[in-house]
């Protein structure tokens, strides 16, 4: 058991650290004040739809070229509207993860409502890709205190929602240390705070953020170097509507090449990391 903070995990194949490339295919759901009136704001719909319609395939091509796996967290509604894209993610050998049905605020939903959203999304995955998700990322950045119990009950292997460590850990539910694994992700490695921008509604409020690709690459490279130094689990959290743009895919390409250049890195899906940690962590 890896139970003290200074122990460096013995990652598979003698790797110094693990790397999970993850992409939240939110589509237009992020821009919908009212899902029932989504099409009343065509520009908002277009901004979001760029992800599943264009950006995701550009990222998939890069992953093929680099021969690295990734995990794509997809709202069920997006799977229904862009079934070809979601099917292609699965067919190219990547993992599909749960990300709400329409990017709901889970912390404001009852357990019964969360269950309904999860099952509806799982049904969409099964119809589109012939599989259901074993990984979960809360679309709201948070969930209720009783959400992990629901995830365990529904058979999820892991969550990648919290921020409390640089390595995976087991959830303790009702006083019991369980096999439900948390794979933490951090805002520093999220492309949305770096690049997301829109004028109406203003994102961000005040319109004072649109980071340069060179500065962001430098930040992410330095973060990786630190994770590698301490033997941690590096989780990139990107969005195809943001990262799938031409210049940013080149940024991602440079980042992957820098990581691969270390030679002792394990690229893995969330499911693979969770399975390994369950047996070794």
C-alpha positions as a LaTeX table, in Angstrom:
\begin{tabular}{lrrr}
\hline
Residue & $x$ (\AA) & $y$ (\AA) & $z$ (\AA) \\
\hline
Unk1 & 0.00 & 0.00 & 0.00 \\
Unk2 & 1.22 & 3.51 & $-0.86$ \\
Unk3 & 0.07 & 5.34 & 2.24 \\
Unk4 & 2.62 & 8.09 & 2.88 \\
Unk5 & 3.12 & 11.25 & 0.88 \\
Unk6 & 6.83 & 10.86 & 0.07 \\
Unk7 & 6.65 & 7.30 & $-1.35$ \\
Unk8 & 7.17 & 7.27 & $-5.13$ \\
Unk9 & 4.81 & 4.75 & $-6.78$ \\
Unk10 & 6.40 & 1.98 & $-8.85$ \\
Unk11 & 4.42 & 2.68 & $-12.01$ \\
Unk12 & 4.11 & $-0.06$ & $-14.68$ \\
Unk13 & 7.18 & $-0.87$ & $-16.74$ \\
Unk14 & 9.45 & 1.01 & $-14.37$ \\
Unk15 & 7.94 & 4.37 & $-15.38$ \\
Unk16 & 8.77 & 7.35 & $-13.21$ \\
Unk17 & 5.27 & 8.87 & $-13.54$ \\
Unk18 & 1.86 & 8.29 & $-15.11$ \\
Unk19 & 0.22 & 10.58 & $-17.67$ \\
Unk20 & $-3.52$ & 10.71 & $-18.31$ \\
Unk21 & $-4.57$ & 12.80 & $-21.30$ \\
Unk22 & $-8.24$ & 13.64 & $-20.82$ \\
Unk23 & $-10.68$ & 15.62 & $-22.94$ \\
Unk24 & $-14.10$ & 16.89 & $-21.87$ \\
Unk25 & $-16.26$ & 16.90 & $-25.02$ \\
Unk26 & $-18.79$ & 19.36 & $-23.62$ \\
Unk27 & $-20.13$ & 20.61 & $-26.94$ \\
Unk28 & $-22.70$ & 23.42 & $-26.66$ \\
Unk29 & $-23.82$ & 22.32 & $-23.18$ \\
Unk30 & $-21.40$ & 24.74 & $-21.48$ \\
Unk31 & $-23.03$ & 27.68 & $-23.23$ \\
Unk32 & $-26.65$ & 26.81 & $-22.54$ \\
Unk33 & $-28.41$ & 28.98 & $-19.95$ \\
Unk34 & $-31.55$ & 26.98 & $-20.74$ \\
Unk35 & $-31.05$ & 23.65 & $-22.55$ \\
Unk36 & $-34.56$ & 23.87 & $-23.96$ \\
Unk37 & $-33.71$ & 27.14 & $-25.73$ \\
Unk38 & $-30.20$ & 26.20 & $-26.82$ \\
Unk39 & $-30.83$ & 27.02 & $-30.46$ \\
Unk40 & $-32.10$ & 30.55 & $-29.71$ \\
Unk41 & $-28.46$ & 31.64 & $-29.50$ \\
Unk42 & $-26.81$ & 30.30 & $-32.69$ \\
Unk43 & $-23.36$ & 31.69 & $-31.92$ \\
Unk44 & $-23.26$ & 29.95 & $-28.54$ \\
Unk45 & $-24.31$ & 26.71 & $-30.19$ \\
Unk46 & $-21.60$ & 27.11 & $-32.83$ \\
Unk47 & $-18.87$ & 27.81 & $-30.28$ \\
Unk48 & $-19.64$ & 24.59 & $-28.44$ \\
Unk49 & $-20.33$ & 22.43 & $-31.46$ \\
Unk50 & $-16.85$ & 23.16 & $-32.78$ \\
Unk51 & $-15.62$ & 20.62 & $-30.22$ \\
Unk52 & $-17.47$ & 17.46 & $-31.31$ \\
Unk53 & $-17.80$ & 18.56 & $-34.94$ \\
Unk54 & $-14.20$ & 19.57 & $-35.61$ \\
Unk55 & $-11.83$ & 19.77 & $-32.67$ \\
Unk56 & $-12.23$ & 16.19 & $-31.44$ \\
Unk57 & $-11.20$ & 14.63 & $-34.74$ \\
Unk58 & $-8.15$ & 16.88 & $-34.95$ \\
Unk59 & $-7.12$ & 15.68 & $-31.48$ \\
Unk60 & $-7.82$ & 12.06 & $-32.41$ \\
Unk61 & $-5.52$ & 12.37 & $-35.43$ \\
Unk62 & $-2.75$ & 13.72 & $-33.21$ \\
Unk63 & $-3.20$ & 10.90 & $-30.70$ \\
Unk64 & $-2.95$ & 8.41 & $-33.57$ \\
Unk65 & 0.25 & 10.04 & $-34.79$ \\
Unk66 & 1.76 & 10.02 & $-31.31$ \\
Unk67 & 0.40 & 6.54 & $-30.50$ \\
Unk68 & $-0.86$ & 7.51 & $-27.06$ \\
Unk69 & $-4.21$ & 6.69 & $-25.42$ \\
Unk70 & $-6.67$ & 9.17 & $-23.95$ \\
Unk71 & $-9.91$ & 9.37 & $-22.02$ \\
Unk72 & $-12.83$ & 11.40 & $-23.39$ \\
Unk73 & $-15.49$ & 12.48 & $-20.90$ \\
Unk74 & $-18.69$ & 13.06 & $-22.87$ \\
Unk75 & $-22.13$ & 14.30 & $-21.79$ \\
Unk76 & $-24.86$ & 11.90 & $-22.89$ \\
Unk77 & $-26.63$ & 14.62 & $-24.88$ \\
Unk78 & $-23.46$ & 15.19 & $-26.93$ \\
Unk79 & $-23.28$ & 11.44 & $-27.66$ \\
Unk80 & $-26.84$ & 11.57 & $-28.98$ \\
Unk81 & $-26.21$ & 14.62 & $-31.19$ \\
Unk82 & $-22.76$ & 13.61 & $-32.50$ \\
Unk83 & $-22.90$ & 9.80 & $-32.48$ \\
Unk84 & $-20.31$ & 9.50 & $-35.24$ \\
Unk85 & $-17.73$ & 11.43 & $-33.25$ \\
Unk86 & $-18.32$ & 9.42 & $-30.08$ \\
Unk87 & $-18.27$ & 6.15 & $-32.00$ \\
Unk88 & $-14.98$ & 7.19 & $-33.58$ \\
Unk89 & $-13.45$ & 7.88 & $-30.17$ \\
Unk90 & $-14.25$ & 4.32 & $-29.14$ \\
Unk91 & $-13.22$ & 2.78 & $-32.46$ \\
Unk92 & $-9.81$ & 4.45 & $-32.28$ \\
Unk93 & $-9.21$ & 2.69 & $-28.98$ \\
Unk94 & $-9.80$ & 5.49 & $-26.48$ \\
Unk95 & $-11.88$ & 5.46 & $-23.32$ \\
Unk96 & $-15.33$ & 7.01 & $-22.97$ \\
Unk97 & $-16.11$ & 8.50 & $-19.56$ \\
Unk98 & $-19.29$ & 9.87 & $-18.02$ \\
Unk99 & $-19.69$ & 13.66 & $-17.86$ \\
Unk100 & $-23.33$ & 14.25 & $-17.04$ \\
Unk101 & $-26.16$ & 14.22 & $-19.51$ \\
Unk102 & $-26.12$ & 17.94 & $-20.31$ \\
Unk103 & $-23.25$ & 19.15 & $-18.13$ \\
Unk104 & $-25.51$ & 19.60 & $-15.12$ \\
Unk105 & $-24.48$ & 21.05 & $-11.76$ \\
Unk106 & $-24.32$ & 17.80 & $-9.82$ \\
Unk107 & $-23.95$ & 19.42 & $-6.44$ \\
Unk108 & $-27.44$ & 20.87 & $-6.89$ \\
Unk109 & $-29.01$ & 17.52 & $-7.84$ \\
Unk110 & $-30.45$ & 14.91 & $-5.51$ \\
Unk111 & $-29.02$ & 11.41 & $-5.58$ \\
Unk112 & $-32.14$ & 10.24 & $-7.44$ \\
Unk113 & $-31.65$ & 12.95 & $-10.06$ \\
Unk114 & $-27.97$ & 12.10 & $-10.43$ \\
Unk115 & $-28.83$ & 8.44 & $-10.88$ \\
Unk116 & $-31.29$ & 9.29 & $-13.65$ \\
Unk117 & $-28.71$ & 11.45 & $-15.46$ \\
Unk118 & $-26.04$ & 8.76 & $-15.23$ \\
Unk119 & $-28.30$ & 5.97 & $-16.46$ \\
Unk120 & $-29.60$ & 8.12 & $-19.31$ \\
Unk121 & $-26.05$ & 8.86 & $-20.41$ \\
Unk122 & $-24.96$ & 5.24 & $-20.08$ \\
Unk123 & $-27.85$ & 4.26 & $-22.33$ \\
Unk124 & $-26.68$ & 6.82 & $-24.91$ \\
Unk125 & $-23.13$ & 5.41 & $-24.82$ \\
Unk126 & $-24.40$ & 1.86 & $-25.21$ \\
Unk127 & $-26.54$ & 2.77 & $-28.22$ \\
Unk128 & $-23.84$ & 4.81 & $-29.94$ \\
Unk129 & $-20.61$ & 2.97 & $-29.09$ \\
Unk130 & $-21.73$ & $-0.40$ & $-27.73$ \\
Unk131 & $-20.18$ & 0.23 & $-24.31$ \\
Unk132 & $-20.85$ & 2.07 & $-21.07$ \\
Unk133 & $-18.50$ & 4.20 & $-18.99$ \\
Unk134 & $-16.58$ & 3.03 & $-15.94$ \\
Unk135 & $-15.03$ & 6.47 & $-15.30$ \\
Unk136 & $-16.75$ & 9.63 & $-14.08$ \\
Unk137 & $-15.87$ & 13.31 & $-14.12$ \\
Unk138 & $-18.36$ & 15.64 & $-12.52$ \\
Unk139 & $-19.36$ & 18.29 & $-15.07$ \\
Unk140 & $-19.84$ & 20.94 & $-12.41$ \\
Unk141 & $-16.39$ & 20.73 & $-10.85$ \\
Unk142 & $-17.95$ & 19.40 & $-7.66$ \\
Unk143 & $-20.53$ & 16.90 & $-6.47$ \\
Unk144 & $-22.55$ & 16.13 & $-3.41$ \\
Unk145 & $-21.02$ & 14.37 & $-0.42$ \\
Unk146 & $-23.12$ & 11.29 & $-1.17$ \\
Unk147 & $-22.21$ & 11.13 & $-4.88$ \\
Unk148 & $-19.28$ & 8.70 & $-4.41$ \\
Unk149 & $-21.63$ & 6.23 & $-2.75$ \\
Unk150 & $-23.85$ & 6.39 & $-5.85$ \\
Unk151 & $-20.88$ & 5.92 & $-8.19$ \\
Unk152 & $-19.81$ & 2.84 & $-6.27$ \\
Unk153 & $-23.35$ & 1.46 & $-6.31$ \\
Unk154 & $-23.57$ & 1.93 & $-10.09$ \\
Unk155 & $-20.30$ & 0.10 & $-10.65$ \\
Unk156 & $-17.96$ & 2.93 & $-11.56$ \\
Unk157 & $-14.25$ & 2.13 & $-11.24$ \\
Unk158 & $-13.04$ & 5.67 & $-10.71$ \\
Unk159 & $-13.76$ & 9.37 & $-10.58$ \\
Unk160 & $-11.53$ & 12.18 & $-11.88$ \\
Unk161 & $-13.25$ & 15.13 & $-10.23$ \\
Unk162 & $-11.44$ & 16.19 & $-7.07$ \\
Unk163 & $-8.27$ & 18.21 & $-6.44$ \\
Unk164 & $-6.82$ & 16.86 & $-3.20$ \\
Unk165 & $-3.67$ & 15.05 & $-4.34$ \\
Unk166 & $-1.20$ & 14.54 & $-7.20$ \\
Unk167 & $-1.69$ & 10.76 & $-7.13$ \\
Unk168 & $-4.74$ & 8.52 & $-7.21$ \\
Unk169 & $-6.37$ & 7.51 & $-3.95$ \\
Unk170 & $-9.21$ & 5.33 & $-2.70$ \\
Unk171 & $-12.53$ & 6.80 & $-1.63$ \\
Unk172 & $-13.56$ & 6.16 & 1.97 \\
Unk173 & $-17.34$ & 5.71 & 1.99 \\
Unk174 & $-19.33$ & 5.19 & 5.20 \\
Unk175 & $-16.06$ & 4.56 & 7.02 \\
Unk176 & $-14.93$ & 1.87 & 4.58 \\
Unk177 & $-11.89$ & 2.21 & 2.32 \\
Unk178 & $-13.28$ & 1.16 & $-1.05$ \\
Unk179 & $-12.09$ & 0.18 & $-4.52$ \\
Unk180 & $-13.54$ & 3.39 & $-5.99$ \\
Unk181 & $-10.44$ & 5.31 & $-7.12$ \\
Unk182 & $-10.09$ & 9.07 & $-7.43$ \\
Unk183 & $-7.66$ & 10.37 & $-10.08$ \\
Unk184 & $-7.26$ & 14.06 & $-9.20$ \\
Unk185 & $-7.05$ & 16.75 & $-11.86$ \\
Unk186 & $-6.07$ & 20.38 & $-11.29$ \\
Unk187 & $-7.04$ & 23.74 & $-12.78$ \\
Unk188 & $-3.40$ & 24.48 & $-13.63$ \\
Unk189 & $-3.59$ & 21.71 & $-16.23$ \\
Unk190 & $-6.99$ & 22.73 & $-17.61$ \\
Unk191 & $-7.10$ & 24.56 & $-20.95$ \\
Unk192 & $-10.39$ & 26.30 & $-20.15$ \\
Unk193 & $-8.98$ & 28.85 & $-17.65$ \\
Unk194 & $-6.21$ & 29.58 & $-20.16$ \\
Unk195 & $-8.01$ & 29.99 & $-23.46$ \\
Unk196 & $-11.80$ & 30.01 & $-23.22$ \\
Unk197 & $-13.24$ & 33.30 & $-24.45$ \\
Unk198 & $-16.54$ & 34.72 & $-25.65$ \\
Unk199 & $-17.89$ & 38.26 & $-25.90$ \\
Unk200 & $-21.60$ & 37.75 & $-25.18$ \\
Unk201 & $-22.04$ & 36.35 & $-22.62$ \\
Unk202 & $-18.59$ & 37.48 & $-21.44$ \\
Unk203 & $-16.33$ & 34.52 & $-20.67$ \\
Unk204 & $-14.38$ & 35.35 & $-18.60$ \\
Unk205 & $-16.24$ & 38.16 & $-16.92$ \\
Unk206 & $-14.24$ & 41.30 & $-17.62$ \\
Unk207 & $-12.68$ & 39.88 & $-20.80$ \\
Unk208 & $-9.13$ & 39.92 & $-19.48$ \\
Unk209 & $-7.92$ & 36.40 & $-20.27$ \\
Unk210 & $-6.64$ & 34.74 & $-23.40$ \\
Unk211 & $-3.28$ & 33.18 & $-22.64$ \\
Unk212 & $-0.60$ & 32.78 & $-25.26$ \\
Unk213 & 0.18 & 29.25 & $-26.41$ \\
Unk214 & 3.89 & 29.65 & $-25.63$ \\
Unk215 & 3.27 & 30.72 & $-22.04$ \\
Unk216 & 0.75 & 27.92 & $-21.52$ \\
Unk217 & 3.10 & 25.33 & $-23.00$ \\
Unk218 & 5.83 & 26.55 & $-20.67$ \\
Unk219 & 3.53 & 26.25 & $-17.64$ \\
Unk220 & 2.35 & 22.77 & $-18.59$ \\
Unk221 & 5.88 & 21.61 & $-19.41$ \\
Unk222 & 7.18 & 22.82 & $-16.06$ \\
Unk223 & 4.26 & 21.18 & $-14.27$ \\
Unk224 & 5.10 & 17.90 & $-15.98$ \\
Unk225 & 8.76 & 18.21 & $-15.04$ \\
Unk226 & 7.68 & 18.57 & $-11.41$ \\
Unk227 & 5.30 & 15.62 & $-11.60$ \\
Unk228 & 8.04 & 13.53 & $-13.20$ \\
Unk229 & 10.54 & 14.56 & $-10.52$ \\
Unk230 & 8.24 & 13.39 & $-7.73$ \\
Unk231 & 6.76 & 10.34 & $-9.47$ \\
Unk232 & 3.17 & 11.58 & $-9.64$ \\
Unk233 & 0.13 & 11.21 & $-11.92$ \\
Unk234 & $-0.07$ & 14.04 & $-14.47$ \\
Unk235 & $-3.65$ & 14.64 & $-15.64$ \\
Unk236 & $-4.18$ & 17.05 & $-18.53$ \\
Unk237 & $-7.81$ & 18.25 & $-18.61$ \\
Unk238 & $-8.63$ & 19.74 & $-22.02$ \\
Unk239 & $-11.72$ & 20.53 & $-24.10$ \\
Unk240 & $-11.86$ & 19.89 & $-27.87$ \\
Unk241 & $-13.70$ & 23.17 & $-28.48$ \\
Unk242 & $-10.68$ & 24.89 & $-26.93$ \\
Unk243 & $-7.68$ & 22.58 & $-27.46$ \\
Unk244 & $-8.87$ & 21.36 & $-30.87$ \\
Unk245 & $-7.99$ & 24.64 & $-32.59$ \\
Unk246 & $-4.99$ & 24.52 & $-34.96$ \\
Unk247 & $-2.41$ & 26.40 & $-32.87$ \\
Unk248 & $-3.37$ & 24.62 & $-29.66$ \\
Unk249 & $-3.17$ & 21.17 & $-31.20$ \\
Unk250 & 0.41 & 22.09 & $-32.08$ \\
Unk251 & 0.89 & 23.05 & $-28.41$ \\
Unk252 & $-0.47$ & 19.65 & $-27.39$ \\
Unk253 & 1.84 & 17.96 & $-29.89$ \\
Unk254 & 4.87 & 19.72 & $-28.39$ \\
Unk255 & 3.76 & 18.80 & $-24.88$ \\
Unk256 & 3.35 & 15.11 & $-25.73$ \\
Unk257 & 6.74 & 15.06 & $-27.42$ \\
Unk258 & 8.35 & 16.68 & $-24.38$ \\
Unk259 & 6.75 & 14.10 & $-22.09$ \\
Unk260 & 7.73 & 11.20 & $-24.33$ \\
Unk261 & 11.27 & 12.54 & $-24.44$ \\
Unk262 & 11.76 & 11.57 & $-20.80$ \\
Unk263 & 11.53 & 7.91 & $-21.84$ \\
Unk264 & 10.18 & 6.60 & $-18.53$ \\
Unk265 & 6.55 & 7.72 & $-18.64$ \\
Unk266 & 3.39 & 5.60 & $-18.63$ \\
Unk267 & 0.63 & 7.04 & $-20.85$ \\
Unk268 & $-2.64$ & 5.46 & $-19.78$ \\
Unk269 & $-6.40$ & 5.90 & $-19.75$ \\
Unk270 & $-8.23$ & 6.65 & $-16.53$ \\
Unk271 & $-9.51$ & 3.08 & $-16.43$ \\
Unk272 & $-5.98$ & 1.68 & $-16.74$ \\
Unk273 & $-4.64$ & 3.95 & $-14.01$ \\
Unk274 & $-7.53$ & 3.09 & $-11.69$ \\
Unk275 & $-7.08$ & $-0.64$ & $-12.27$ \\
Unk276 & $-3.35$ & $-0.44$ & $-11.56$ \\
Unk277 & $-3.80$ & 1.65 & $-8.42$ \\
Unk278 & $-6.50$ & $-0.68$ & $-7.12$ \\
Unk279 & $-3.98$ & $-3.53$ & $-7.22$ \\
Unk280 & $-0.85$ & $-1.63$ & $-6.25$ \\
Unk281 & $-1.78$ & 1.64 & $-4.53$ \\
\hline
\end{tabular}
